[in-house]
Amino acid sequence: MTSLLEKFASVLEAYNRTFHNLSRPVADVFGLKNLGPHFDILVYSFVLFNVANIVLVPGFSRLFFNRIYGALDVKARNKW
């Protein structure tokens, strides 16, 4: 029986191969020979940044600084 970590690693490796295969035509057209091996990092960074910016930070801010964060307008919350 494989552990949860091993299953996660195999799924992650499958995603990495998929991202590498998807980036290959773009890399060939624009001559970006190093895009393929690093495209998965770009995708994961984009997703992690957006999850942190849209979900995690507002949630923690409301939890720990509810009075201050709740009084801010949308523009100020985005700069928070």
FENGI-V200559 format. One record per residue. PSI is psi in whole degrees, 0 to 359 (999 if undefined). Layout:
BEGIN
psi = {PSI | PSI}
END
This chain:
BEGIN
psi = {128 | 149 | 166 | 323 | 320 | 322 | 316 | 318 | 321 | 323 | 317 | 320 | 323 | 318 | 319 | 317 | 319 | 314 | 320 | 317 | 325 | 328 | 344 | 312 | 321 | 317 | 322 | 319 | 316 | 2 | 31 | 83 | 337 | 3 | 317 | 306 | 342 | 1 | 325 | 323 | 320 | 316 | 312 | 321 | 317 | 313 | 314 | 318 | 314 | 322 | 317 | 317 | 326 | 327 | 303 | 308 | 313 | 323 | 312 | 323 | 318 | 326 | 314 | 333 | 49 | 315 | 313 | 311 | 324 | 334 | 350 | 150 | 176 | 319 | 317 | 326 | 323 | 326 | 341 | 999}
END
